[in-house]
């Protein structure tokens, strides 16, 4: 039986590869999670949020997350 893979969008503020922008990167919820080549860039957080697919739920960052992680969307 085939299972649909859940996408997780992680939002970063000023990561090393884009030090002046916000970035949203899509991961797939495999074991372990798999990074995809899908991403969005924006100058601010609202710009990223506007590009994310509709109907997602926001998860706040966890205390142990990398400091550049802002939030994740499922």
MDTraj code that builds the backbone (N, CA, C; nanometers):
import mdtraj as md
import numpy as np

residues = "UNK UNK UNK UNK UNK UNK UNK UNK UNK UNK UNK UNK UNK UNK UNK UNK UNK UNK UNK UNK UNK UNK UNK UNK UNK UNK UNK UNK UNK UNK UNK UNK UNK UNK UNK UNK UNK UNK UNK UNK UNK UNK UNK UNK UNK UNK UNK UNK UNK UNK UNK UNK UNK UNK UNK UNK UNK UNK UNK UNK UNK UNK UNK UNK UNK UNK UNK UNK UNK UNK UNK UNK UNK UNK".split()
xyz = np.array([
    [0.0842, -0.1179, 0.0000],
    [0.0000, 0.0000, 0.0000],
    [0.0890, 0.1248, 0.0000],
    [0.0602, 0.2179, -0.0875],
    [0.1375, 0.3412, -0.0983],
    [0.0828, 0.4442, 0.0002],
    [0.1729, 0.5130, 0.0689],
    [0.1324, 0.6175, 0.1629],
    [0.1740, 0.7525, 0.1080],
    [0.0885, 0.8504, 0.1252],
    [0.1211, 0.9859, 0.0828],
    [0.2239, 1.0442, 0.1798],
    [0.3205, 1.1144, 0.1262],
    [0.4262, 1.1731, 0.2086],
    [0.3844, 1.3134, 0.2512],
    [0.4003, 1.3442, 0.3783],
    [0.3682, 1.4755, 0.4327],
    [0.4811, 1.5727, 0.4012],
    [0.4457, 1.6910, 0.3518],
    [0.5454, 1.7956, 0.3282],
    [0.5547, 1.8854, 0.4502],
    [0.6755, 1.9235, 0.4841],
    [0.7023, 2.0157, 0.5944],
    [0.7840, 2.1308, 0.5375],
    [0.7329, 2.2520, 0.5507],
    [0.8060, 2.3703, 0.5063],
    [0.8718, 2.4333, 0.6286],
    [1.0026, 2.4473, 0.6262],
    [1.0758, 2.5105, 0.7356],
    [1.1214, 2.6478, 0.6891],
    [1.0935, 2.7493, 0.7710],
    [1.1260, 2.8878, 0.7373],
    [1.2501, 2.9300, 0.8153],
    [1.3450, 2.9881, 0.7426],
    [1.4729, 3.0321, 0.7989],
    [1.4880, 3.1829, 0.7814],
    [1.5473, 3.2479, 0.8803],
    [1.5797, 3.3902, 0.8704],
    [1.7300, 3.4048, 0.8552],
    [1.7721, 3.4552, 0.7412],
    [1.9123, 3.4848, 0.7105],
    [2.0056, 3.3639, 0.7256],
    [1.9745, 3.2523, 0.6588],
    [2.0662, 3.1374, 0.6649],
    [2.1964, 3.1693, 0.5910],
    [2.2977, 3.0886, 0.6122],
    [2.4301, 3.1147, 0.5535],
    [2.4271, 3.1253, 0.4017],
    [2.3434, 3.0448, 0.3352],
    [2.3417, 3.0484, 0.1886],
    [2.2608, 3.1650, 0.1314],
    [2.1764, 3.2282, 0.2116],
    [2.1012, 3.3478, 0.1721],
    [2.1012, 3.4448, 0.2906],
    [2.2147, 3.5081, 0.3209],
    [2.2299, 3.5851, 0.4451],
    [2.1462, 3.7126, 0.4553],
    [2.0805, 3.7535, 0.3480],
    [1.9999, 3.8753, 0.3541],
    [1.8517, 3.8478, 0.3288],
    [1.8119, 3.7193, 0.3304],
    [1.6741, 3.6860, 0.2969],
    [1.6160, 3.5796, 0.3898],
    [1.4841, 3.5709, 0.3846],
    [1.4123, 3.4607, 0.4473],
    [1.3996, 3.3503, 0.3431],
    [1.4055, 3.2260, 0.3882],
    [1.3976, 3.1108, 0.2990],
    [1.2996, 3.0098, 0.3581],
    [1.2143, 2.9537, 0.2734],
    [1.1297, 2.8403, 0.3124],
    [1.1757, 2.7210, 0.2302],
    [1.2083, 2.6114, 0.2973],
    [1.2536, 2.4894, 0.2301],
    [1.1572, 2.3758, 0.2618],
    [1.1289, 2.2950, 0.1589],
    [1.0357, 2.1837, 0.1780],
    [1.1110, 2.0546, 0.2060],
    [1.0652, 1.9856, 0.3087],
    [1.1160, 1.8534, 0.3449],
    [1.0011, 1.7549, 0.3335],
    [1.0331, 1.6285, 0.3120],
    [0.9330, 1.5226, 0.3123],
    [0.9505, 1.4400, 0.4384],
    [0.8380, 1.4012, 0.4987],
    [0.8397, 1.3328, 0.6285],
    [0.8683, 1.1835, 0.6140],
    [0.9801, 1.1532, 0.5518],
    [1.0267, 1.0152, 0.5454],
    [1.1132, 0.9901, 0.6684],
    [1.1653, 0.8707, 0.6837],
    [1.2507, 0.8413, 0.7992],
    [1.3901, 0.8044, 0.7498],
    [1.4881, 0.8927, 0.7627],
    [1.4826, 1.0281, 0.8191],
    [1.4189, 1.1261, 0.7208],
    [1.3807, 1.2481, 0.7669],
    [1.3231, 1.3477, 0.6768],
    [1.4161, 1.3741, 0.5581],
    [1.3552, 1.3964, 0.4426],
    [1.4308, 1.4169, 0.3199],
    [1.4159, 1.5604, 0.2716],
    [1.5280, 1.6286, 0.2495],
    [1.5248, 1.7628, 0.1920],
    [1.4895, 1.7515, 0.0441],
    [1.4090, 1.8441, -0.0049],
    [1.3775, 1.8504, -0.1473],
    [1.4504, 1.9709, -0.2061],
    [1.4361, 1.9914, -0.3338],
    [1.4964, 2.1091, -0.3976],
    [1.3991, 2.2260, -0.4027],
    [1.2811, 2.2118, -0.3430],
    [1.1790, 2.3170, -0.3435],
    [1.2088, 2.4205, -0.2359],
    [1.2085, 2.5481, -0.2759],
    [1.2280, 2.6550, -0.1781],
    [1.1709, 2.7857, -0.2313],
    [1.1440, 2.8789, -0.1389],
    [1.0992, 3.0142, -0.1706],
    [1.1938, 3.1117, -0.1030],
    [1.2107, 3.2291, -0.1628],
    [1.2893, 3.3374, -0.1044],
    [1.2015, 3.4604, -0.0896],
    [1.2285, 3.5401, 0.0141],
    [1.1578, 3.6668, 0.0325],
    [1.2430, 3.7576, 0.1202],
    [1.2105, 3.8862, 0.1154],
    [1.2831, 3.9836, 0.1967],
    [1.2332, 3.9893, 0.3401],
    [1.1128, 3.9370, 0.3651],
    [1.0593, 3.9388, 0.5012],
    [0.9720, 3.8152, 0.5251],
    [0.9345, 3.7960, 0.6492],
    [0.8575, 3.6779, 0.6873],
    [0.7212, 3.6736, 0.6185],
    [0.6535, 3.7872, 0.6097],
    [0.5232, 3.7887, 0.5429],
    [0.5349, 3.7498, 0.3960],
    [0.6440, 3.7888, 0.3313],
    [0.6667, 3.7509, 0.1922],
    [0.6784, 3.6003, 0.1757],
    [0.7416, 3.5350, 0.2713],
    [0.7507, 3.3881, 0.2689],
    [0.6135, 3.3269, 0.2921],
    [0.5436, 3.3755, 0.3924],
    [0.4123, 3.3187, 0.4257],
    [0.3147, 3.3294, 0.3089],
    [0.3226, 3.4369, 0.2317],
    [0.2346, 3.4546, 0.1161],
    [0.2612, 3.3516, 0.0065],
    [0.3812, 3.2970, 0.0014],
    [0.4171, 3.2006, -0.1031],
    [0.3862, 3.0555, -0.0659],
    [0.3663, 3.0289, 0.0621],
    [0.3396, 2.8916, 0.1053],
    [0.2025, 2.8453, 0.0578],
    [0.1871, 2.7163, 0.0311],
    [0.0558, 2.6647, -0.0088],
    [-0.0492, 2.6918, 0.0989],
    [-0.1716, 2.7131, 0.0579],
    [-0.2800, 2.7381, 0.1524],
    [-0.3143, 2.6148, 0.2347],
    [-0.3790, 2.6371, 0.3485],
    [-0.4284, 2.5275, 0.4306],
    [-0.3269, 2.4645, 0.5233],
    [-0.2092, 2.5249, 0.5364],
    [-0.1068, 2.4681, 0.6242],
    [-0.1234, 2.5190, 0.7665],
    [-0.0651, 2.4466, 0.8612],
    [-0.0690, 2.4819, 1.0036],
    [0.0716, 2.5193, 1.0488],
    [0.0844, 2.6326, 1.1178],
    [0.2151, 2.6818, 1.1625],
    [0.2557, 2.6199, 1.2961],
    [0.3807, 2.5746, 1.3016],
    [0.4412, 2.5260, 1.4257],
    [0.5541, 2.6210, 1.4639],
    [0.5523, 2.6704, 1.5861],
    [0.6594, 2.7586, 1.6332],
    [0.7891, 2.6811, 1.6464],
    [0.8989, 2.7529, 1.6439],
    [1.0294, 2.6889, 1.6593],
    [1.0410, 2.6285, 1.7988],
    [1.1209, 2.5250, 1.8095],
    [1.1483, 2.4593, 1.9377],
    [1.2759, 2.5186, 1.9971],
    [1.2908, 2.5098, 2.1268],
    [1.4074, 2.5672, 2.1948],
    [1.5396, 2.5135, 2.1406],
    [1.5447, 2.3886, 2.0988],
    [1.6684, 2.3291, 2.0502],
    [1.6945, 2.3477, 1.9018],
    [1.6051, 2.4167, 1.8303],
    [1.6231, 2.4379, 1.6863],
    [1.7415, 2.5294, 1.6586],
    [1.7949, 2.5174, 1.5389],
    [1.8990, 2.6090, 1.4929],
    [1.8450, 2.7515, 1.5055],
    [1.9265, 2.8466, 1.5504],
    [1.8782, 2.9840, 1.5713],
    [1.8189, 3.0510, 1.4470],
    [1.8549, 3.0084, 1.3271],
    [1.8002, 3.0716, 1.2064],
    [1.6617, 3.0185, 1.1691],
    [1.6148, 2.9124, 1.2350],
    [1.4806, 2.8602, 1.2077],
    [1.3775, 2.9487, 1.2769],
    [1.2784, 2.9932, 1.1985],
    [1.1724, 3.0792, 1.2508],
    [1.0500, 2.9970, 1.2889],
    [1.0080, 2.9088, 1.1971],
    [0.8864, 2.8306, 1.2169],
    [0.8816, 2.7216, 1.1111],
    [0.7881, 2.6294, 1.1276],
    [0.7642, 2.5254, 1.0271],
    [0.6153, 2.5199, 0.9986],
    [0.5818, 2.4728, 0.8777],
    [0.4424, 2.4640, 0.8346],
    [0.4124, 2.3238, 0.7853],
    [0.3024, 2.2666, 0.8330],
    [0.2569, 2.1336, 0.7914],
    [0.1245, 2.1462, 0.7188],
])
top = md.Topology()
chain = top.add_chain()
for i, resn in enumerate(residues, 1):
    res = top.add_residue(resn, chain, resSeq=i)
    for name in ("N", "CA", "C"):
        top.add_atom(name, md.element.get_by_symbol(name[0]), res)
traj = md.Trajectory(xyz[None], top)
